[in-house]
Amino acid sequence: MSFQSRSFLLYTFTVAAVLLAFIHGGHSFYLPGVAPQDFEKGNELLVKVNKLTSTKTQLPYSYYSLPYCRPKKIIDSAENLGEVLRGDRIENSPYVFKMLEPQMCKIVCRITLDAKTTKEFKEKIDDEYRVNMILDNLPLVFPIRRSDQESPVYLLGYYLGLKGQYSGSKVDRYFINNHLAFTVKYHKDLQTDSARIVGFEVKSFSVKHEYEGNWNGDKTRLTSCDPQAKRMVINSNSPQEVEEKKEIIFTYDVEFVPSDVKWASRWDAYLLMSDDQIHWFSIVNSLMIVLFLSGMVAMIMLRTLYRDISKYNELETQEEAQEETGWKLVHGDVFRSPTSSDLLCVYVGTGVQFFGMLLVTMMFALLGFLSPSNRGGLMTAMLLLWVFMGIFAGYASARLYKMFKGTEWKKIALRTAILFPGIVSAIFFVLNALIWGEKSSGAVPFGTMFALVFLWFGISVPLVFVGGYVGFRKPAIEDPVKTNKIPRQIPEQAWYMNPAFSILIGGILPFGAVFIELFFILTSIWLNQFYYIFGFLFLVFLILLVTCAEITIVLCYFQLCSEDYLWWWRSYLTSGSSALYLFLYATFYFFTKLEITKFVSGVLYFGYMLIASYSFFVLTGTIGFSQAKEILIGGSKDAWKVPSSQSESLNEWAEKSRFRIGDSLGNLLHPF
């Protein structure tokens, strides 16, 4: 394919991505295949409870780990793989509504605290735990209205309780939110007279309930709030304290409010909470980096290299042309196999697997298949795609391995299938053991562990071997020139061409292209917020690809000009070093944005961010390496050669080499 054709395809692809971002931001559409549920007046609405969450501990707990009111029989809802890994535990609850029938001061139950339950409630209140519920697949939210914004900001769930002091006292007291004022928003169909639920909100209060006479279950008449006297709970002036041997009465109100929001758009209020201007600033910032790098690459490829080749065109004899200068001096060593070539093959194959997984995941997300309404869908999709992309990992690693004159393809396929997942699994196992020790619902059960191991060894490993077999049967990639038997001595390098320095410098720009979007991703993960701006994320992903490719090409050219031919690992580490900056930024985020104080919670944070940074290293390193290999081997074969016979003039050779180099520029977004 010519350079012009590649450029046209790149332009078309970018325009399509921008249009997708606009479409995704401008129109909401629901998860395909999910049907709305219509409710008639008087139909039962079953409220489900989910995990208790805290941004201070990052350790979820099941709702019934605390002595809350329970139904006669607790029924667990079916959960997918992603929900289990997220720590979701969805169960039924004693809260039962009837459609379009408001309720006031409905009694749920009464409990008396003992020493153990008192301690549990106080610890959870100290850690600022929030209670999560679900109605018709909509999460319960607490609306916060701000004067500078028309629509409210939604926080998931409500606080379990609060810590405060009585007036005139300096002793901290703990109070529990035992009265919930639910608001169910519905959209009515004028033709069928049925309604669909489009919102589920709550306001929580701490109320010390009192009642007349003896306790008679839900038939007891409360004096603190009375539906007959139309006495409602509107504040927490008389709060319910959490103390041993004190009784707590749990109550709730239900109000039904009509809404103009249609069922297909009911998630908009949950998802459209971020400022689009910040994301566009991120895109523009990243595009400036890309334009800067593109200018440097164009200058090197179309000016500097052309000038180098023109020198050969001016030489009078073929013997004079043999006296190479600059990057041509290392033509006999530039394709020498690197040290630890097997390990490089493994990491390149794993990076291809990551690239395929992320690309297909974002395509599905852009089409609306990974809506937050499908809880755990994103994580489930990523796991399954990772498993099935193993075939491409085996293929890529085997192809590169054969180019390095390797013969034992089964060994390289096994290492590709085991190395990266093995390291991640070891870290994950340690973290999961810590979560088990805290008795958190976030701990992965044995059955789920078995399912993950089966996906790994039962599906992923065989697919890697299949890909390795196919890749090894392909003809080996040939080096453009023969490699000298005796390695050329590398001259002493300038300080700025020191491997460690140039590698660290190379990682700054890829990280700079994504760090603003990274802030929103970290916020959604660790501060329990929704992230559903995949249009912006996809554009940032494309910019990351181009940035990694271009910075690797630039630094690789400077390295070869200084007669250092050890480019294989250097090209991988140049863009891969951006993972170091990602981890450093995660550390900065931990100390500036989070309030984690527990040791276990801190270990969990840095453990998971270490896995994320390691994955980012594999992805970006593979992108940079693949593009450098494509330029040096695939796109500029004739540039390394001089005319081999008198029948090929120097002018023909120079002209052919120039077009080869120009053609290779079109591969910037085609690294694999």
C-alpha positions as CSV (number, residue, x, y, z in Angstrom):
1,M,0.0,0.0,0.0
2,S,1.4,3.4,-0.9
3,F,2.1,6.2,1.5
4,Q,-0.8,8.3,0.1
5,S,-3.2,5.4,0.5
6,R,-2.1,4.8,4.1
7,S,-2.4,8.5,4.9
8,F,-6.0,8.5,3.5
9,L,-7.0,5.5,5.6
10,L,-5.4,7.1,8.7
11,Y,-7.3,10.3,8.0
12,T,-10.6,8.4,7.5
13,F,-10.1,6.4,10.7
14,T,-9.4,9.5,12.7
15,V,-12.5,11.3,11.4
16,A,-14.6,8.3,12.1
17,A,-13.3,8.2,15.7
18,V,-14.1,11.9,16.2
19,L,-17.6,11.4,14.8
20,L,-18.1,8.4,17.1
21,A,-17.1,10.6,20.1
22,F,-19.6,13.3,19.1
23,I,-22.4,10.7,18.5
24,H,-21.6,9.0,21.8
25,G,-21.6,12.3,23.7
26,G,-24.7,13.7,22.0
27,H,-27.1,10.7,22.0
28,S,-27.8,8.2,24.7
29,F,-28.7,4.6,23.9
30,Y,-29.3,1.7,26.2
31,L,-27.6,-1.6,26.4
32,P,-28.7,-3.6,23.3
33,G,-30.9,-6.6,24.3
34,V,-32.2,-5.2,27.6
35,A,-35.9,-4.7,27.6
36,P,-37.7,-2.1,29.8
37,Q,-40.1,-3.3,32.4
38,D,-43.6,-1.7,32.6
39,F,-45.4,-1.3,36.0
40,E,-49.1,-0.8,36.7
41,K,-50.3,0.9,39.8
42,G,-50.1,-1.4,42.8
43,N,-47.3,-3.7,41.3
44,E,-44.6,-4.7,43.7
45,L,-41.2,-3.0,43.4
46,L,-38.5,-5.1,44.9
47,V,-35.5,-3.2,46.3
48,K,-32.3,-5.1,46.3
49,V,-29.3,-4.4,48.5
50,N,-25.7,-4.4,47.3
51,K,-22.3,-4.1,49.0
52,L,-21.2,-1.5,51.5
53,T,-18.4,0.6,50.1
54,S,-15.9,3.1,51.4
55,T,-13.3,5.3,49.6
56,K,-11.2,5.3,52.7
57,T,-10.7,1.6,52.9
58,Q,-11.5,0.3,49.4
59,L,-12.8,-2.9,51.1
60,P,-16.4,-3.7,50.2
61,Y,-18.6,-5.7,52.6
62,S,-21.9,-7.4,52.0
63,Y,-25.0,-5.5,53.3
64,Y,-25.9,-8.2,55.8
65,S,-22.5,-8.3,57.3
66,L,-24.0,-5.7,59.6
67,P,-27.2,-6.5,61.7
68,Y,-29.6,-4.7,59.3
69,C,-33.2,-5.7,59.0
70,R,-33.5,-8.9,57.0
71,P,-36.2,-10.5,54.9
72,K,-37.5,-14.0,55.9
73,K,-35.1,-15.6,53.4
74,I,-32.0,-14.0,51.9
75,I,-31.8,-14.7,48.2
76,D,-28.6,-14.0,46.3
77,S,-29.0,-12.6,42.7
78,A,-27.1,-14.3,39.9
79,E,-23.9,-12.5,39.3
80,N,-21.5,-12.5,36.4
81,L,-17.7,-12.9,36.6
82,G,-17.1,-9.1,36.6
83,E,-19.6,-8.5,39.4
84,V,-17.9,-11.1,41.7
85,L,-14.4,-9.6,41.0
86,R,-15.8,-6.1,41.8
87,G,-17.1,-7.4,45.1
88,D,-20.8,-6.9,44.3
89,R,-23.1,-9.0,46.5
90,I,-26.7,-8.4,45.3
91,E,-29.4,-9.7,47.6
92,N,-33.1,-9.1,48.3
93,S,-34.2,-6.8,51.1
94,P,-37.2,-6.1,53.4
95,Y,-37.9,-2.9,51.5
96,V,-41.0,-3.5,49.3
97,F,-42.7,-0.7,47.4
98,K,-46.0,-0.6,45.5
99,M,-46.0,1.3,42.3
100,L,-47.6,4.8,42.5
101,E,-48.6,4.2,46.2
102,P,-46.7,6.5,48.5
103,Q,-45.8,5.4,52.0
104,M,-44.9,7.4,55.0
105,C,-43.0,6.3,58.1
106,K,-43.1,2.6,57.2
107,I,-41.5,0.4,59.9
108,V,-39.0,-2.2,58.7
109,C,-37.8,-3.7,62.0
110,R,-36.3,-3.0,65.4
111,I,-32.9,-4.2,66.6
112,T,-31.1,-3.9,70.0
113,L,-27.4,-3.4,69.9
114,D,-24.9,-5.5,71.8
115,A,-21.2,-4.9,72.3
116,K,-20.2,-6.6,69.0
117,T,-22.7,-4.9,66.7
118,T,-22.1,-1.6,68.3
119,K,-18.4,-1.9,67.6
120,E,-19.1,-3.0,64.0
121,F,-21.4,0.0,63.3
122,K,-18.9,2.5,64.8
123,E,-16.0,1.1,62.8
124,K,-18.0,1.4,59.5
125,I,-19.2,4.9,60.4
126,D,-15.6,5.9,61.2
127,D,-14.5,4.6,57.7
128,E,-17.4,6.5,56.0
129,Y,-19.1,3.5,54.5
130,R,-22.0,4.0,52.1
131,V,-25.0,1.7,51.6
132,N,-25.8,0.7,48.0
133,M,-29.2,-0.4,46.8
134,I,-30.8,-1.2,43.4
135,L,-34.3,-0.8,42.0
136,D,-35.2,-2.0,38.5
137,N,-31.5,-2.2,37.8
138,L,-30.9,1.5,38.8
139,P,-28.5,2.2,41.6
140,L,-29.7,4.3,44.6
141,V,-28.2,7.8,44.5
142,F,-28.0,10.7,46.9
143,P,-28.6,14.0,44.9
144,I,-26.5,17.1,45.8
145,R,-27.7,20.3,44.3
146,R,-25.2,23.1,43.6
147,S,-25.9,26.7,42.8
148,D,-23.5,26.8,39.9
149,Q,-25.1,23.8,38.2
150,E,-28.6,23.2,36.9
151,S,-28.7,19.4,37.4
152,P,-27.7,17.8,40.7
153,V,-24.6,15.8,41.2
154,Y,-25.3,12.2,42.2
155,L,-23.4,10.2,44.8
156,L,-23.9,6.4,44.9
157,G,-25.7,5.2,48.0
158,Y,-26.1,7.0,51.3
159,Y,-23.8,7.2,54.3
160,L,-24.3,4.5,56.9
161,G,-24.1,7.1,59.6
162,L,-22.1,10.0,60.9
163,K,-19.8,11.0,63.8
164,G,-20.4,14.3,65.7
165,Q,-20.7,16.0,69.0
166,Y,-23.6,17.3,71.0
167,S,-23.8,21.0,71.6
168,G,-21.5,21.9,74.5
169,S,-19.7,18.6,74.5
170,K,-16.3,17.6,73.1
171,V,-16.9,13.8,73.1
172,D,-17.4,12.2,69.7
173,R,-20.7,10.3,69.3
174,Y,-21.8,7.9,66.6
175,F,-25.2,8.3,64.9
176,I,-26.8,5.9,62.4
177,N,-29.0,6.8,59.5
178,N,-32.1,4.7,60.3
179,H,-34.8,6.7,58.3
180,L,-34.7,6.7,54.5
181,A,-36.8,9.0,52.4
182,F,-36.9,7.3,48.9
183,T,-37.9,9.1,45.8
184,V,-38.9,6.9,42.8
185,K,-39.1,8.8,39.5
186,Y,-41.2,7.3,36.8
187,H,-42.1,8.1,33.2
188,K,-45.7,7.4,32.3
189,D,-46.9,6.0,29.0
190,L,-50.1,8.0,28.1
191,Q,-51.3,5.3,25.8
192,T,-51.0,2.2,28.0
193,D,-51.3,4.0,31.4
194,S,-48.3,2.0,32.6
195,A,-45.1,3.5,34.0
196,R,-41.4,2.9,33.8
197,I,-38.9,3.7,36.5
198,V,-36.3,6.3,35.5
199,G,-34.8,7.4,38.8
200,F,-34.1,6.1,42.4
201,E,-33.0,8.7,44.9
202,V,-32.7,8.8,48.7
203,K,-32.3,11.2,51.6
204,S,-31.1,9.7,54.8
205,F,-31.9,10.8,58.4
206,S,-30.8,9.8,61.9
207,V,-34.0,9.7,64.1
208,K,-34.5,8.5,67.6
209,H,-37.9,7.0,67.1
210,E,-40.4,6.8,70.0
211,Y,-43.7,4.9,70.1
212,E,-46.8,4.5,72.2
213,G,-47.5,1.4,74.4
214,N,-45.9,-1.9,73.7
215,W,-43.9,-2.9,70.6
216,N,-46.2,-4.6,68.0
217,G,-43.9,-4.9,65.0
218,D,-44.8,-2.9,61.9
219,K,-48.3,-2.1,63.4
220,T,-46.7,0.0,66.2
221,R,-47.6,3.6,66.1
222,L,-44.6,5.9,66.3
223,T,-44.8,9.4,67.9
224,S,-41.6,10.6,66.1
225,C,-43.3,10.3,62.7
226,D,-46.9,9.4,62.1
227,P,-48.6,8.9,58.8
228,Q,-52.0,9.4,60.3
229,A,-51.0,12.8,61.7
230,K,-49.0,13.6,58.6
231,R,-45.9,14.0,60.7
232,M,-42.9,13.4,58.5
233,V,-39.2,13.2,59.2
234,I,-37.6,16.3,57.7
235,N,-34.3,16.6,59.8
236,S,-32.0,14.8,62.2
237,N,-32.5,17.2,65.2
238,S,-33.1,14.2,67.5
239,P,-30.5,11.7,66.1
240,Q,-30.3,8.0,66.9
241,E,-27.1,7.3,68.8
242,V,-25.1,4.0,68.4
243,E,-24.6,2.7,71.9
244,E,-24.7,-0.7,73.5
245,K,-28.1,-2.0,74.6
246,K,-29.9,0.8,72.7
247,E,-32.7,-0.1,70.3
248,I,-32.8,1.2,66.8
249,I,-36.0,1.4,64.7
250,F,-35.6,1.4,61.0
251,T,-38.2,3.3,58.9
252,Y,-38.6,4.6,55.4
253,D,-40.8,6.9,53.3
254,V,-41.6,6.4,49.6
255,E,-42.6,9.2,47.2
256,F,-43.4,8.8,43.5
257,V,-42.5,11.7,41.2
258,P,-43.4,11.9,37.5
259,S,-40.5,12.7,35.2
260,D,-40.1,13.8,31.5
261,V,-37.0,11.6,31.2
262,K,-37.6,8.6,29.0
263,W,-36.6,5.1,29.9
264,A,-33.8,5.0,27.2
265,S,-32.2,8.1,28.7
266,R,-32.5,7.3,32.4
267,W,-28.8,6.7,32.8
268,D,-27.8,10.1,31.4
269,A,-28.0,11.7,34.8
270,Y,-25.7,9.1,36.2
271,L,-23.1,9.2,33.4
272,L,-22.9,12.8,32.2
273,M,-21.3,14.2,35.3
274,S,-17.9,15.1,34.0
275,D,-16.9,18.4,32.4
276,D,-16.5,17.9,28.6
277,Q,-14.3,21.0,28.4
278,I,-11.6,19.3,30.5
279,H,-11.7,16.2,28.2
280,W,-11.4,18.4,25.1
281,F,-8.5,20.2,26.7
282,S,-6.9,16.8,27.2
283,I,-7.4,15.9,23.6
284,V,-6.0,19.2,22.3
285,N,-3.0,18.9,24.7
286,S,-2.3,15.4,23.4
287,L,-2.7,16.5,19.7
288,M,-0.1,19.2,20.2
289,I,2.4,16.5,21.4
290,V,1.5,14.4,18.4
291,L,2.0,17.3,15.9
292,F,5.3,18.2,17.5
293,L,6.5,14.6,17.2
294,S,5.1,14.3,13.7
295,G,7.1,17.3,12.6
296,M,10.3,15.8,14.0
297,V,9.6,12.4,12.3
298,A,8.9,14.1,9.0
299,M,12.1,16.2,9.3
300,I,14.2,13.1,10.0
301,M,12.6,10.8,7.4
302,L,12.0,13.2,4.5
303,R,14.8,15.6,5.0
304,T,17.7,14.2,7.0
305,L,17.6,10.7,5.6
306,Y,17.1,12.0,2.1
307,R,20.1,14.2,2.5
308,D,22.1,11.2,3.7
309,I,21.0,9.1,0.7
310,S,21.7,12.1,-1.7
311,K,25.4,11.9,-0.6
312,Y,25.6,8.4,-2.1
313,N,23.9,9.7,-5.3
314,E,26.7,12.2,-5.7
315,L,29.5,9.6,-5.4
316,E,31.2,8.7,-8.7
317,T,32.1,5.1,-8.1
318,Q,30.6,2.1,-6.3
319,E,33.8,1.7,-4.2
320,E,33.4,5.2,-2.8
321,A,29.8,4.4,-1.9
322,Q,31.0,1.5,0.3
323,E,32.5,4.0,2.7
324,E,29.4,4.6,4.8
325,T,28.9,7.4,7.2
326,G,26.4,8.1,10.0
327,W,23.7,5.5,10.6
328,K,25.0,3.5,7.6
329,L,28.1,2.6,9.5
330,V,26.2,0.0,11.6
331,H,24.4,-1.7,8.7
332,G,26.3,-4.9,9.4
333,D,25.3,-5.1,13.1
334,V,21.9,-3.4,13.3
335,F,20.1,-6.6,12.8
336,R,22.2,-8.7,15.2
337,S,19.9,-10.6,17.6
338,P,19.6,-8.9,21.0
339,T,20.5,-10.4,24.4
340,S,17.5,-12.1,26.1
341,S,15.8,-12.3,22.7
342,D,13.4,-15.0,24.0
343,L,12.1,-12.6,26.7
344,L,11.7,-9.9,24.1
345,C,9.5,-12.2,22.0
346,V,7.4,-13.1,25.0
347,Y,6.8,-9.4,25.9
348,V,6.0,-8.4,22.3
349,G,3.5,-11.3,22.0
350,T,1.8,-10.2,25.3
351,G,1.7,-6.6,24.1
352,V,-0.1,-7.7,20.9
353,Q,-2.6,-9.6,23.1
354,F,-3.2,-6.4,25.2
355,F,-3.6,-4.2,22.1
356,G,-6.2,-6.6,20.6
357,M,-8.1,-6.8,23.9
358,L,-8.2,-3.0,24.4
359,L,-9.1,-2.2,20.8
360,V,-12.1,-4.7,20.7
361,T,-13.2,-3.6,24.2
362,M,-13.4,0.0,23.2
363,M,-15.2,-0.8,20.0
364,F,-17.9,-2.7,22.0
365,A,-18.0,0.2,24.5
366,L,-18.5,2.8,21.8
367,L,-21.5,0.7,20.5
368,G,-23.1,0.7,23.9
369,F,-22.6,-2.9,24.8
370,L,-20.7,-2.2,28.0
371,S,-23.1,0.2,29.6
372,P,-22.8,0.5,33.5
373,S,-26.4,-0.9,33.6
374,N,-24.7,-4.2,32.8
375,R,-22.8,-4.3,36.1
376,G,-19.5,-6.2,35.7
377,G,-19.9,-6.3,31.9
378,L,-16.7,-4.3,31.2
379,M,-14.5,-6.5,33.4
380,T,-16.1,-9.7,32.1
381,A,-15.6,-8.6,28.5
382,M,-11.9,-7.7,29.1
383,L,-11.1,-11.0,30.7
384,L,-12.8,-13.0,28.0
385,L,-11.2,-11.0,25.2
386,W,-7.8,-11.3,26.9
387,V,-8.2,-15.1,26.9
388,F,-9.3,-15.3,23.2
389,M,-6.6,-12.9,22.1
390,G,-4.0,-15.4,23.2
391,I,-3.9,-16.7,19.6
392,F,-2.5,-13.4,18.4
393,A,0.1,-13.4,21.3
394,G,1.4,-16.8,20.2
395,Y,1.5,-15.8,16.6
396,A,3.4,-12.6,17.2
397,S,5.9,-14.1,19.6
398,A,6.6,-17.1,17.3
399,R,7.1,-14.9,14.3
400,L,9.7,-12.7,16.1
401,Y,11.3,-15.8,17.6
402,K,11.8,-17.4,14.2
403,M,13.3,-14.2,12.9
404,F,15.9,-14.5,15.7
405,K,16.7,-18.0,14.3
406,G,14.9,-19.8,17.2
407,T,13.9,-23.4,16.7
408,E,11.9,-24.4,19.8
409,W,8.6,-22.6,19.2
410,K,6.8,-24.6,21.9
411,K,9.1,-23.2,24.6
412,I,8.4,-19.6,23.5
413,A,4.7,-20.2,23.3
414,L,4.6,-21.7,26.8
415,R,6.5,-18.7,28.2
416,T,4.2,-16.3,26.4
417,A,1.2,-18.0,27.9
418,I,2.6,-18.2,31.4
419,L,5.0,-15.3,32.2
420,F,2.8,-12.2,32.3
421,P,-0.4,-13.9,33.6
422,G,1.8,-15.7,36.2
423,I,3.3,-12.5,37.6
424,V,-0.1,-10.8,37.7
425,S,-1.7,-13.8,39.3
426,A,1.0,-14.0,42.0
427,I,0.3,-10.3,42.9
428,F,-3.4,-10.8,42.8
429,F,-3.2,-13.9,45.0
430,V,-1.4,-11.9,47.7
431,L,-3.9,-9.1,47.5
432,N,-6.8,-11.5,47.6
433,A,-5.3,-13.1,50.8
434,L,-5.2,-9.7,52.4
435,I,-8.8,-9.1,51.5
436,W,-9.8,-12.5,52.9
437,G,-8.1,-11.6,56.1
438,E,-10.3,-8.5,56.4
439,K,-13.4,-10.7,55.7
440,S,-14.4,-8.4,52.8
441,S,-16.9,-9.4,50.1
442,G,-14.2,-8.2,47.6
443,A,-12.3,-11.5,48.2
444,V,-12.6,-13.7,45.2
445,P,-14.4,-17.0,46.1
446,F,-12.8,-20.4,45.5
447,G,-15.3,-21.1,42.7
448,T,-14.4,-17.9,40.8
449,M,-10.7,-18.6,41.3
450,F,-11.2,-22.0,39.7
451,A,-13.1,-20.4,36.8
452,L,-10.2,-17.9,36.3
453,V,-7.6,-20.8,36.3
454,F,-9.7,-22.7,33.8
455,L,-9.9,-19.7,31.5
456,W,-6.2,-19.4,31.7
457,F,-5.0,-23.0,31.3
458,G,-8.1,-24.4,29.6
459,I,-8.5,-21.7,26.9
460,S,-5.8,-19.1,26.8
461,V,-2.8,-21.5,26.9
462,P,-4.1,-23.7,24.1
463,L,-4.9,-20.7,21.9
464,V,-1.4,-19.3,22.5
465,F,0.0,-22.6,21.2
466,V,-2.2,-22.6,18.2
467,G,-1.1,-19.1,17.3
468,G,2.6,-20.0,17.9
469,Y,2.2,-23.0,15.6
470,V,0.7,-20.9,12.8
471,G,3.3,-18.1,13.3
472,F,6.2,-20.5,13.3
473,R,5.1,-22.1,10.1
474,K,5.2,-18.8,8.3
475,P,8.4,-17.9,6.4
476,A,11.0,-16.2,8.6
477,I,11.3,-12.4,8.3
478,E,14.6,-11.8,6.5
479,D,17.1,-9.2,7.5
480,P,17.7,-6.6,4.8
481,V,21.5,-7.1,5.0
482,K,23.8,-9.8,6.3
483,T,25.1,-9.4,9.9
484,N,28.9,-9.3,10.5
485,K,30.4,-12.2,12.3
486,I,32.4,-10.0,14.6
487,P,30.3,-7.3,16.5
488,R,31.3,-3.7,15.8
489,Q,32.6,-1.8,18.8
490,I,30.2,0.9,20.0
491,P,32.0,4.2,20.5
492,E,31.6,6.1,23.7
493,Q,28.3,7.8,23.8
494,A,27.4,11.4,24.8
495,W,25.7,11.8,28.2
496,Y,22.4,12.5,26.6
497,M,22.5,9.3,24.6
498,N,23.1,7.2,27.7
499,P,20.5,4.3,27.6
500,A,19.0,5.1,31.0
501,F,18.6,8.8,30.2
502,S,17.2,8.4,26.7
503,I,14.8,5.7,27.9
504,L,13.4,7.9,30.7
505,I,13.1,10.9,28.4
506,G,11.2,8.8,25.9
507,G,8.5,7.8,28.3
508,I,7.5,11.4,29.2
509,L,5.6,12.3,26.1
510,P,3.4,9.1,25.9
511,F,2.5,9.7,29.5
512,G,1.9,13.4,28.9
513,A,-0.6,12.4,26.1
514,V,-2.8,10.5,28.5
515,F,-2.3,11.8,32.1
516,I,-5.4,14.1,32.1
517,E,-7.7,11.2,31.1
518,L,-5.9,9.1,33.6
519,F,-7.1,11.3,36.4
520,F,-10.7,10.6,35.5
521,I,-10.1,6.9,35.2
522,L,-8.4,6.8,38.7
523,T,-11.3,8.9,40.1
524,S,-13.9,6.5,38.7
525,I,-12.0,3.4,40.1
526,W,-11.0,4.7,43.6
527,L,-13.7,7.2,44.3
528,N,-16.6,5.0,43.3
529,Q,-17.8,7.0,40.3
530,F,-19.1,6.1,36.8
531,Y,-16.8,6.3,33.8
532,Y,-18.6,6.1,30.5
533,I,-16.8,8.6,28.2
534,F,-15.4,6.0,25.9
535,G,-15.5,8.3,22.9
536,F,-12.8,10.5,24.5
537,L,-11.0,7.4,25.8
538,F,-10.8,6.0,22.3
539,L,-9.3,9.2,20.9
540,V,-6.7,9.3,23.6
541,F,-5.9,5.7,22.9
542,L,-5.3,6.6,19.2
543,I,-3.1,9.5,20.2
544,L,-1.2,7.2,22.6
545,L,-0.5,4.8,19.7
546,V,0.9,7.6,17.5
547,T,2.9,9.2,20.3
548,C,4.6,5.9,21.3
549,A,5.5,5.1,17.7
550,E,6.9,8.5,16.9
551,I,9.0,9.0,20.0
552,T,10.5,5.6,19.5
553,I,11.3,6.4,15.8
554,V,13.0,9.7,16.7
555,L,15.1,8.3,19.5
556,C,16.0,5.2,17.6
557,Y,17.3,7.3,14.7
558,F,19.5,9.4,17.0
559,Q,20.8,6.2,18.6
560,L,21.8,4.7,15.2
561,C,23.4,8.0,14.1
562,S,25.6,7.8,17.2
563,E,26.7,4.3,15.9
564,D,24.9,2.4,18.7
565,Y,23.2,-0.6,17.1
566,L,21.6,-2.1,20.2
567,W,18.1,-0.8,19.4
568,W,15.9,-3.8,20.0
569,W,15.4,-3.6,23.8
570,R,16.0,0.2,23.7
571,S,13.0,0.7,21.4
572,Y,10.8,-1.4,23.7
573,L,11.9,0.4,26.8
574,T,11.7,3.9,25.3
575,S,7.9,4.1,25.1
576,G,7.4,1.4,27.8
577,S,9.1,3.7,30.4
578,S,5.9,5.8,30.4
579,A,4.6,3.1,32.8
580,L,7.1,4.4,35.4
581,Y,5.5,7.8,35.2
582,L,2.1,6.3,35.4
583,F,3.0,4.6,38.7
584,L,4.6,7.8,40.0
585,Y,1.4,9.7,39.2
586,A,-0.6,7.0,40.9
587,T,1.5,7.6,44.0
588,F,0.9,11.4,43.8
589,Y,-2.8,10.7,43.4
590,F,-2.8,8.5,46.5
591,F,-1.3,11.2,48.7
592,T,-3.3,14.2,47.3
593,K,-6.7,12.8,46.4
594,L,-7.4,9.8,48.6
595,E,-7.8,9.5,52.3
596,I,-6.7,5.9,52.8
597,T,-5.2,5.4,56.2
598,K,-5.3,1.6,56.7
599,F,-2.2,-0.4,55.9
600,V,-4.1,-3.1,54.0
601,S,-6.0,-0.6,51.9
602,G,-2.7,1.1,51.0
603,V,-1.2,-2.2,50.0
604,L,-4.3,-3.0,47.8
605,Y,-4.0,0.4,46.1
606,F,-0.4,0.1,45.2
607,G,-0.7,-3.6,44.4
608,Y,-3.5,-2.9,41.8
609,M,-1.7,0.1,40.4
610,L,1.5,-1.9,40.1
611,I,-0.5,-4.4,37.9
612,A,-2.0,-1.5,35.9
613,S,1.5,0.1,35.4
614,Y,3.0,-3.3,34.4
615,S,0.2,-3.8,31.8
616,F,0.8,-0.3,30.5
617,F,4.5,-1.0,30.1
618,V,3.8,-4.1,28.1
619,L,1.3,-2.3,25.8
620,T,3.3,0.9,25.1
621,G,6.6,-1.0,24.8
622,T,5.2,-3.3,22.2
623,I,3.7,-0.4,20.2
624,G,7.1,1.4,20.1
625,F,9.1,-1.7,19.4
626,S,6.8,-2.9,16.6
627,Q,6.9,0.5,14.8
628,A,10.7,0.7,15.1
629,K,11.0,-2.9,13.7
630,E,8.6,-2.0,10.9
631,I,10.6,1.1,9.9
632,L,14.0,-0.6,10.1
633,I,13.2,-3.9,8.6
634,G,9.9,-3.8,6.8
635,G,9.7,-0.2,5.5
636,S,13.3,0.7,4.6
637,K,15.0,-2.5,3.4
638,D,16.8,-0.8,0.5
639,A,18.0,2.1,2.6
640,W,20.6,-0.1,4.3
641,K,22.1,-1.3,1.0
642,V,24.4,0.2,-1.5
643,P,24.1,-0.8,-5.2
644,S,25.1,-4.5,-5.6
645,S,26.0,-4.3,-9.3
646,Q,26.9,-1.8,-12.0
647,S,23.4,-2.5,-13.5
648,E,21.8,-0.6,-10.7
649,S,22.8,3.1,-10.7
650,L,23.3,5.0,-7.5
651,N,20.5,7.3,-8.5
652,E,18.1,4.4,-8.9
653,W,19.1,3.0,-5.5
654,A,18.8,6.4,-3.7
655,E,15.4,7.0,-5.3
656,K,14.1,3.6,-4.3
657,S,15.4,3.9,-0.8
658,R,13.7,7.3,-0.4
659,F,10.3,6.0,-1.4
660,R,10.7,3.0,0.9
661,I,11.3,5.3,3.8
662,G,8.4,7.5,2.8
663,D,6.2,4.5,2.5
664,S,7.1,3.3,6.0
665,L,5.7,6.6,7.4
666,G,2.3,5.3,6.6
667,N,2.8,2.5,9.1
668,L,2.6,4.7,12.2
669,L,-0.9,3.4,13.1
670,H,-0.2,-0.1,11.7
671,P,2.4,-1.4,14.2
672,F,1.4,-5.0,14.1
